[in-house]
Amino acid sequence: VRIVQCAAWRGFTFPIDTRACQVELQKNQLFFKGFDKEKNPVCYFRNMLKGIWRKDVDASILATLFTLEQTCQNLLRNNPNYVITIVVFMGPVVIREDDDRDDSQNLFSKRQNNVIMPSIAADSDVPKDPNDSSSETVGGADASLDPNGVGSEQQSRVDKTKTFNIHTNFKLVNQLIDVVSKNYPERLARALILPNGGWDKMIGTHGLRRYVPSQRTRQKIHMLDNIDDLKKYISEEELRGVLI
């Protein structure tokens, strides 16, 4: 029954029309990069991204599934028994994106050991997120300037693209866990959660009981204290290729 349901879901879901989630794909909320110490491919998911989330849960799920499915299909061709290590950053992190734009004309770029990392060209015709304006002026445009160039009303520009904001909610997390657990069974080596503080860690632990009903899956999830804990599973060299 489960195989039939999974096949029906795949037939209904794929191929994904990326026009519905181009904004989300450009943000690379989920991406694959490198391997853990057991040579399992590593998938990174970021809870916080720069800019304002437009709160389109369906688009965020489509973007995640698009990246996940394309990479898993490539992994399957190389190793039918592959398993994945997932790293979830709850707080803000800055990733290296220079390697992800090797060929801006292609939707996909091949990474090491034939792992594919889907990406969207930086100069592609992607619709601009109306909630993700690059900047806005505070104060009137005609505010007078003093001799030092500072507005009398302290005119300034707030660059929203440089501010980290949460790009998930409980609905998104719940749906992602449900879809992935049902349609990508036994592909999880482990999930490593890096909280954004003590309170965040407590909420995350509670969330596991709420959203991950499988005891077997919960045993694969590890709440870490800091980046040093992450280095127990992923080498420092691999992490340098991901984080700035």
C-alpha positions in Angstrom: 0.0 0.0 0.0 2.8 2.4 0.9 4.6 1.8 -2.4 1.4 2.5 -4.3 0.8 5.7 -2.3 4.4 6.8 -2.8 4.2 6.2 -6.6 0.9 8.1 -6.8 2.4 11.0 -4.9 5.4 11.1 -7.3 3.2 11.0 -10.3 1.1 13.9 -8.9 4.1 16.0 -7.7 6.8 15.7 -10.3 8.0 17.3 -12.5 7.7 20.5 -10.5 6.9 23.7 -12.3 9.8 25.9 -11.0 8.0 29.0 -12.1 5.9 28.7 -8.9 8.9 28.7 -6.6 11.7 30.6 -8.3 11.9 33.1 -5.5 12.4 30.4 -3.0 14.9 28.4 -5.2 17.1 31.5 -5.5 17.4 31.7 -1.7 18.9 28.1 -1.5 17.2 27.4 1.8 18.0 23.7 1.3 21.2 22.7 -0.5 23.6 19.7 -0.7 27.3 20.2 -0.1 30.1 17.7 0.7 30.1 14.7 2.9 30.1 13.7 6.6 32.8 11.7 8.2 31.1 8.5 7.1 31.1 9.6 3.5 27.3 10.3 3.5 26.2 13.3 1.4 25.2 16.2 3.6 22.0 18.3 3.1 21.8 21.7 4.8 18.5 23.4 5.7 18.5 27.0 6.9 15.7 28.3 9.2 16.8 31.9 8.8 17.6 33.6 5.5 18.3 37.2 4.4 15.3 39.2 3.4 11.6 38.9 4.3 9.9 35.6 3.8 6.8 35.9 1.7 5.2 33.1 3.7 4.2 31.1 0.7 4.3 27.6 2.3 3.4 25.8 -0.9 6.2 27.5 -2.8 8.7 26.8 -0.1 7.8 23.1 -0.1 8.0 22.9 -3.9 11.5 24.5 -3.8 12.6 22.0 -1.1 11.2 19.0 -2.9 12.7 20.2 -6.3 16.2 20.3 -4.8 15.8 17.1 -2.8 14.4 15.0 -5.6 16.9 16.1 -8.2 19.8 15.3 -5.9 18.4 12.1 -4.7 17.8 10.8 -8.2 21.5 11.5 -9.0 22.6 9.8 -5.8 20.4 6.8 -6.6 22.2 6.3 -9.9 25.6 6.2 -8.1 24.5 4.3 -5.0 21.1 2.7 -4.5 21.7 2.3 -0.8 22.6 6.0 -0.1 21.6 7.7 3.1 21.8 11.4 3.8 22.9 13.5 6.8 20.7 16.5 7.3 22.0 19.6 9.1 19.5 22.2 10.2 20.7 25.7 11.2 18.1 27.3 13.4 20.0 30.6 13.6 21.5 32.8 10.9 24.5 31.5 9.0 26.3 32.8 6.0 27.2 30.2 3.3 29.7 30.2 0.5 27.8 30.7 -2.7 30.8 31.2 -5.1 30.9 27.5 -6.0 27.2 27.4 -6.6 27.3 29.7 -9.6 29.9 28.0 -11.7 27.7 28.0 -14.8 24.9 30.6 -14.6 23.5 29.4 -17.9 22.6 26.0 -16.5 19.9 25.2 -13.9 22.1 22.5 -12.4 25.8 22.4 -11.6 27.6 19.1 -10.9 29.4 19.0 -7.6 32.0 16.6 -6.3 31.3 12.8 -6.8 28.5 13.7 -9.2 26.3 15.1 -6.5 24.0 17.6 -8.3 23.2 20.9 -6.6 20.2 22.6 -8.3 20.6 26.4 -8.5 19.1 29.3 -10.2 21.2 31.7 -12.1 21.7 35.0 -10.3 20.8 37.0 -13.4 17.9 34.8 -14.5 14.4 36.2 -15.1 13.2 35.6 -11.5 10.3 37.6 -10.3 11.2 39.9 -7.5 9.7 39.1 -4.1 7.5 42.1 -3.3 8.2 41.6 0.4 12.0 41.5 -0.2 12.8 45.0 -1.3 16.4 45.8 -1.3 16.0 49.0 0.7 13.6 51.6 1.8 14.1 55.2 2.8 13.4 56.3 6.3 12.4 59.9 6.5 11.3 62.2 3.7 13.1 62.3 0.4 13.3 66.1 0.6 14.8 66.1 4.1 17.4 68.8 4.3 21.0 67.8 4.7 23.5 69.4 7.1 27.1 70.3 5.8 28.3 66.8 6.8 25.7 65.1 4.6 23.5 63.9 7.5 19.8 64.5 7.2 18.2 66.8 9.8 15.6 64.1 10.3 18.4 61.4 10.3 17.5 60.1 6.9 18.9 56.6 6.4 18.4 53.6 4.3 17.5 50.2 5.7 18.8 47.3 3.6 16.4 44.5 4.2 18.4 42.1 2.2 21.1 42.2 4.8 18.8 41.3 7.7 18.2 37.6 8.7 14.6 36.6 9.2 12.8 33.3 9.9 11.7 31.6 6.7 9.6 28.8 8.2 6.6 28.2 10.4 5.0 25.2 12.1 2.8 24.5 9.0 5.8 24.4 6.7 7.8 22.2 9.1 4.9 19.9 9.7 4.2 19.4 6.0 7.9 18.9 5.1 8.4 16.2 7.8 5.2 14.5 6.7 6.0 14.5 3.0 9.7 13.5 3.4 9.1 10.8 5.9 6.4 9.1 3.8 8.1 9.4 0.4 11.8 9.2 1.2 11.8 6.3 3.7 15.0 5.0 5.2 17.1 7.7 3.5 18.0 9.5 6.7 21.4 8.7 8.2 21.0 11.3 10.9 19.6 14.8 11.4 21.8 17.3 13.3 20.0 20.4 14.7 22.1 23.4 15.6 19.8 25.6 17.8 19.9 29.4 18.0 20.2 29.4 21.8 19.1 27.4 24.9 15.4 28.3 24.6 15.5 27.3 20.9 17.0 24.0 21.9 14.2 23.3 24.4 11.5 24.2 21.8 13.2 22.0 19.2 13.3 19.0 21.5 9.6 19.5 22.2 8.9 19.8 18.5 10.5 16.4 17.8 7.9 14.7 20.0 5.1 16.7 18.3 6.2 16.4 14.6 8.2 13.2 14.4 6.0 10.4 15.8 8.4 7.6 14.7 10.6 6.5 17.6 13.1 5.1 15.1 13.4 8.4 13.3 13.7 10.4 16.6 16.7 8.3 17.6 18.5 9.6 14.5 17.9 13.3 15.4 20.6 15.0 17.5 20.3 18.4 19.2 23.7 20.0 19.2 25.1 22.7 21.5 27.4 24.5 19.1 29.5 24.3 15.9 32.1 22.2 17.7 29.5 19.5 18.2 28.9 19.6 14.4 32.5 19.0 13.8 32.2 15.6 15.5 30.1 14.5 12.4 31.5 16.7 9.6 35.1 17.6 9.3 36.3 21.1 9.7 37.6 21.1 6.1 34.2 20.2 4.8 32.5 22.9 6.9 35.0 25.5 5.6 33.6 24.8 2.2 30.1 25.6 3.3 30.3 28.3 6.0 31.9 31.7 5.9 
